[in-house]
C-alpha cells in the first residue's frame, strides 16, 4: 500500500469511529508502526483534515465534517449492493425504499458513475420476498426506537391470548422469515423478545424511555449473553 492509499485508509478508519481511537489501535489496524501513524496523522492535518486529538489520548474527526465522495473498491461496492439487495427483500417497506434510494445516491454522488457497475456485480441475495407480505409495524417499531418513545403493544401468546404490553424497544432483528423486537417490558420489569407476527396492534406513546436506548441495549446484550451461556451449560450437562 502506497502512502496515498494509506492516508485514505486512515481517514476511513477515523470516519468509522465516533470516539477517539488511539494511535496504537490505528497503527495495528493499518499494519504500520505507531511512528508511521503519527506521521500520517500530521500529514492529513497539514492537508486540512479536521482531526482532533493528540498522541497518548487518541484521534477522531471533528463533528459535522463531510468527506467528499471517494471511489469504492470492488469489494466495498459488492458489499453495498449485496446488503441493499437483502434489505430490499425484507417486508419493511420503508427500508426497502431507502435501500434503493441509497444505492442511487451512492452511484451518482461518486466521481465515477457507478450505475452500470452496481447493476452488474453478478451477486444476488436469495430472498423469499415474493412470499412475505409488507409489514407496516416494522416502521412503527423503528420510529419508536429512533425517538426513544414507549411502544404500546397488543401482543398474543402461542394460544392466542392477548395482553397489553408497554415496552421500550431497544433492538429489531431481521431474520429471513421473521422479525424479533428486543425490548424492556414495563409489565414484567424485564427484557423480553416479541415476535412481529404476534403483534396485533402497536402505537407509539408520548412517554420516553426510562433510560437512554444505548444503555438499555448494552443491558439487553448482557442479559441475553448470560442466558445463552446458561442454556449452553445446561445442555452440555444434560
C-alpha positions as CSV (number, residue, x, y, z in Angstrom):
1,X,0.0,0.0,0.0
2,X,1.5,3.4,-1.0
3,X,1.3,6.5,1.1
4,X,-1.7,7.9,-0.6
5,X,-3.8,4.8,-0.2
6,X,-2.6,4.6,3.4
7,X,-3.8,8.2,4.1
8,X,-7.2,7.4,2.6
9,X,-7.3,4.2,4.8
10,X,-6.6,6.2,7.9
11,X,-9.4,8.7,7.1
12,X,-11.8,5.8,6.5
13,X,-10.8,4.3,9.9
14,X,-11.3,7.6,11.7
15,X,-14.7,8.0,9.9
16,X,-15.8,4.6,11.4
17,X,-15.1,5.6,15.0
18,X,-17.4,8.0,16.9
19,X,-15.0,8.3,19.8
20,X,-11.2,8.9,20.0
21,X,-9.1,6.0,18.9
22,X,-5.5,5.6,20.0
23,X,-2.6,5.8,17.6
24,X,-1.6,2.2,18.6
25,X,-5.1,0.9,17.7
26,X,-5.0,2.8,14.4
27,X,-1.5,1.6,13.6
28,X,-2.5,-2.0,14.4
29,X,-5.5,-1.7,12.1
30,X,-3.4,-0.3,9.3
31,X,-0.5,-2.6,9.8
32,X,2.1,0.1,10.3
33,X,4.2,1.3,13.2
34,X,3.0,3.9,15.6
35,X,5.7,6.3,14.4
36,X,4.4,6.0,10.8
37,X,0.9,6.5,12.0
38,X,1.9,9.7,13.8
39,X,3.5,11.0,10.6
40,X,0.4,10.1,8.6
41,X,-1.9,12.0,11.1
42,X,0.3,15.1,10.8
43,X,0.3,14.8,7.0
44,X,-3.5,14.7,7.0
45,X,-3.8,17.6,9.4
46,X,-1.4,19.6,7.2
47,X,-3.6,18.8,4.2
48,X,-6.6,20.3,6.0
49,X,-8.2,17.2,7.5
50,X,-10.2,18.3,10.7
51,X,-8.6,15.8,13.1
52,X,-8.9,16.3,16.8
53,X,-6.7,14.7,19.4
54,X,-3.1,14.2,20.3
55,X,-0.5,11.5,21.0
56,X,-1.4,9.4,24.1
57,X,-5.1,10.4,24.0
58,X,-6.5,9.4,20.7
59,X,-7.8,10.9,17.4
60,X,-11.1,11.5,15.9
61,X,-12.7,13.5,13.1
62,X,-14.5,16.7,14.1
63,X,-18.2,16.5,14.2
64,X,-20.0,17.8,11.1
65,X,-17.1,17.1,8.8
66,X,-18.2,15.8,5.4
67,X,-15.8,13.8,3.3
68,X,-16.2,14.3,-0.4
69,X,-17.3,11.3,-2.5
70,X,-14.5,8.7,-2.8
71,X,-14.0,5.8,-5.1
72,X,-15.2,2.4,-3.8
73,X,-13.1,-0.7,-4.1
74,X,-14.7,-3.6,-6.0
75,X,-15.2,-5.4,-2.6
76,X,-16.8,-2.3,-1.0
77,X,-19.2,-1.8,-3.9
78,X,-20.2,-5.5,-3.9
79,X,-20.8,-5.4,-0.1
80,X,-23.0,-2.4,-0.5
81,X,-25.0,-3.9,-3.4
82,X,-25.4,-7.3,-1.6
83,X,-26.5,-5.7,1.6
84,X,-29.0,-3.4,-0.2
85,X,-30.4,-6.4,-2.1
86,X,-31.0,-8.3,1.1
87,X,-32.8,-5.2,2.6
88,X,-34.9,-4.9,-0.5
89,X,-36.2,-8.4,0.1
90,X,-37.4,-7.7,3.6
91,X,-41.1,-6.9,4.4
92,X,-40.1,-3.5,5.8
93,X,-41.5,-1.1,3.1
94,X,-39.6,2.0,4.4
95,X,-36.2,0.2,4.5
96,X,-36.8,-1.4,1.1
97,X,-37.4,2.0,-0.5
98,X,-34.4,3.5,1.4
99,X,-32.1,0.8,0.2
100,X,-32.9,1.5,-3.4
101,X,-32.6,5.3,-2.9
102,X,-29.3,4.9,-1.1
103,X,-27.7,2.9,-3.9
104,X,-28.9,5.5,-6.4
105,X,-27.3,8.3,-4.3
106,X,-24.0,6.4,-4.0
107,X,-23.9,5.7,-7.7
108,X,-24.5,9.3,-8.8
109,X,-22.5,11.1,-6.0
110,X,-19.3,9.3,-6.7
111,X,-16.7,10.7,-9.1
112,X,-17.3,7.8,-11.4
113,X,-20.9,7.0,-12.4
114,X,-21.4,3.6,-10.7
115,X,-24.8,2.7,-12.0
116,X,-23.6,0.2,-14.6
117,X,-21.2,-1.4,-12.1
118,X,-23.9,-1.6,-9.4
119,X,-26.3,-3.4,-11.8
120,X,-23.6,-5.8,-13.0
121,X,-21.9,-7.1,-9.8
122,X,-23.1,-10.7,-10.5
123,X,-24.2,-11.0,-6.8
124,X,-27.6,-11.9,-5.8
125,X,-29.1,-12.1,-2.3
126,X,-31.5,-15.0,-2.1
127,X,-34.8,-13.9,-0.7
128,X,-38.3,-15.1,-0.1
129,X,-39.6,-11.6,-0.6
130,X,-42.3,-12.8,-3.1
131,X,-43.9,-14.8,-0.3
132,X,-43.5,-12.3,2.6
133,X,-46.3,-9.6,2.9
134,X,-45.4,-6.0,3.7
135,X,-45.2,-5.4,7.4
136,X,-46.1,-1.8,8.3
137,X,-45.4,-2.5,12.0
138,X,-41.7,-2.5,11.4
139,X,-41.7,1.2,10.5
140,X,-43.5,1.9,13.7
141,X,-41.0,0.0,15.8
142,X,-38.1,1.7,14.1
143,X,-39.6,5.1,14.7
144,X,-40.2,4.3,18.4
145,X,-36.5,3.2,18.8
146,X,-35.2,6.3,17.0
147,X,-37.2,8.7,19.2
148,X,-36.8,6.6,22.3
149,X,-40.6,6.5,22.9
150,X,-42.6,3.8,24.6
151,X,-44.4,1.3,22.3
152,X,-47.8,0.1,23.3
153,X,-48.4,-3.4,22.0
154,X,-51.3,-5.7,21.9
155,X,-49.5,-9.0,22.0
156,X,-50.8,-12.6,21.6
157,X,-49.1,-15.6,23.1
158,X,-49.0,-19.1,21.5
159,X,-52.6,-19.8,22.5
160,X,-53.8,-16.5,21.0
161,X,-54.4,-14.8,24.4
162,X,-53.8,-11.1,24.1
163,X,-52.2,-8.7,26.6
164,X,-51.4,-5.0,26.7
165,X,-47.6,-4.5,26.7
166,X,-46.0,-1.1,27.1
167,X,-42.4,-1.7,26.1
168,X,-39.2,0.2,25.4
169,X,-37.9,-1.3,22.1
170,X,-34.1,-1.4,22.0
171,X,-33.3,-3.6,19.0
172,X,-35.1,-5.1,16.0
173,X,-33.7,-8.3,14.5
174,X,-34.4,-9.2,10.9
175,X,-34.3,-12.9,10.1
176,X,-35.1,-14.3,6.6
177,X,-38.6,-15.4,7.6
178,X,-39.4,-13.4,10.8
179,X,-38.6,-10.3,12.8
180,X,-38.0,-10.0,16.6
181,X,-38.1,-7.0,18.9
182,X,-35.8,-7.0,21.9
183,X,-37.4,-4.7,24.5
184,X,-37.7,-3.8,28.1
185,X,-41.2,-4.9,29.1
186,X,-42.6,-2.5,31.7
187,X,-45.3,-5.0,32.6
188,X,-42.8,-7.8,33.5
189,X,-39.9,-5.4,34.5
190,X,-37.5,-7.5,32.5
191,X,-36.2,-7.8,29.0
192,X,-38.4,-9.8,26.6
193,X,-38.3,-10.7,22.9
194,X,-41.5,-10.1,20.9
195,X,-42.3,-11.6,17.5
196,X,-43.7,-9.2,15.0
197,X,-46.2,-11.8,13.7
198,X,-47.8,-12.0,17.1
199,X,-48.3,-8.2,17.5
200,X,-52.0,-7.4,16.9
201,X,-51.6,-3.6,17.3
202,X,-48.8,-1.1,18.1
203,X,-48.8,2.6,18.7
204,X,-46.2,5.0,19.9
205,X,-46.8,6.6,23.2
206,X,-45.9,10.1,24.5
207,X,-43.7,8.8,27.3
208,X,-40.0,8.4,26.8
209,X,-37.7,5.5,27.8
210,X,-36.7,5.4,31.4
211,X,-33.0,5.2,30.2
212,X,-31.2,6.0,27.0
213,X,-31.5,3.3,24.4
214,X,-27.8,2.9,24.1
215,X,-27.6,1.9,27.8
216,X,-30.7,-0.3,27.5
217,X,-29.1,-2.1,24.5
218,X,-25.9,-2.9,26.4
219,X,-28.0,-4.2,29.3
220,X,-30.1,-6.3,26.9
221,X,-27.0,-7.8,25.3
222,X,-25.6,-8.7,28.8
223,X,-28.8,-10.4,29.8
224,X,-29.1,-12.5,26.7
225,X,-25.5,-13.4,26.6
226,X,-25.8,-14.6,30.2
227,X,-28.9,-16.6,29.3
228,X,-27.3,-18.1,26.3
229,X,-24.3,-19.2,28.3
230,X,-26.6,-20.7,31.0
231,X,-28.6,-22.6,28.4
232,X,-25.5,-23.9,26.7
233,X,-24.2,-25.1,30.1
234,X,-27.5,-26.8,30.9
235,X,-27.5,-28.5,27.5
236,X,-24.0,-29.8,27.9
237,X,-24.7,-31.1,31.4
238,X,-27.8,-33.0,30.3
